[in-house]
Amino acid sequence: MSRQTYRNELEIISEILESVTESGSNGRYITEIVRDANLSYSMALEKLKKLVDGGLVKTAQGEKSRVYVATEQGIKFYRELGNFEELTSCLRVT
C-alpha cells in the first residue's frame, strides 16, 4: 500500500505560477490553471486571490473571460522559488 503525499501551499503556488508564467502575456483561463495544477476550482480561486493580492499575478480580459497573467514580480518569485527548490533537493531537505 503506497502512502499518498500531499503538496504544501508553496508547492501549489509554484505550480500555479508555472502555469501562468508559461502562458506569457496571453494569460491562462482558470480552467487551464485548474488542469495544470491539478486543483479544484475553488482551491484555484483561493490561491489565485492570494497571488493577485500579493502582486504576483494580475487579471486581464481574455477572448472569452478573465485570464490570469504573471507579473514581473511573479516571474521573478517563480524563478527564485525554483532555485530554492533545486537547492533543497540537492541537500535532501523536504
N, C-alpha and C positions, 0 to 999 in steps of 0.2 A: 504494500500500500504506500503510495507516494504522498508526501506532505505538500500541500498547496502553499506556495509562497505568495505573500501579499505585497503589493507595492506601497511604499510610503508616499506621502504627499509630494515630496520633492521629485520622486521618480515619475509620478503622474504629471506634474507640471512640466518636467523635462520632455515628456512625450507630447504634450500639447504644444509646447514651444517648438519642438522639432517639426510638427505638422504645419504650424503656421509659418515657420521660417522657410521651410522648403517651398511653400507656395509663392514666395516672393511678394511683390506688390499686388498680385491678384487676390490674395487672401484665401481663406478657407471658410466654407459654409460649416455650420455647426454639425451637420450630418457627417461631413467628411472627418471632422475632428473626433467625433464620437467613434467612428470606424477606426481611424488611425491610432487613437489612444486606447481603444477597447474600453470605453466608458459608457455608462448610462447617460441619457440626455440630461437628466437633472444634475448629475455629478459634473458633467462637462460644463454646464452653465454656471455651477457654483465655482469651479476652478477658474473659468474664463472671467468671471466677475472679479475675482481676486487679482488676476493678471491685468485686467483693464484698470482697476483701481490703483494698482502698483505702477502703472505706466509702461508695462512690458508688452502689452498688446493693445491695439486700438480697433475700433469697429469702423466699417465703411459700408456703403451701399453697393451690393453686387448686382448682377443682372436680375436675379430673382428675389433675393432677400439680403439680409445683413451678412457680411463676411468679417472675419477676424484676421488682422494683419499684425505681424510682429513689428514693434517699433525698433529704432536703432538701439535703445537701451535693452529691449527684449532680446535682440540678436546677440548683443554683447554678453548679456547674462547667460544665454543659452550656450555660447561658446565657452565661457568660463566654467559653467556647470559641467560641460563635457570634459574639460581639462581636470576638474576636481574629481569627477567620477573615474577618469583614467588613472589618476594618481592613487585613489583609494583602492582601485582594483589591483594595481601593482603592489600595494602594501598589504593587500588582502584584508582591508578594513571594510566591514559591512555595516 
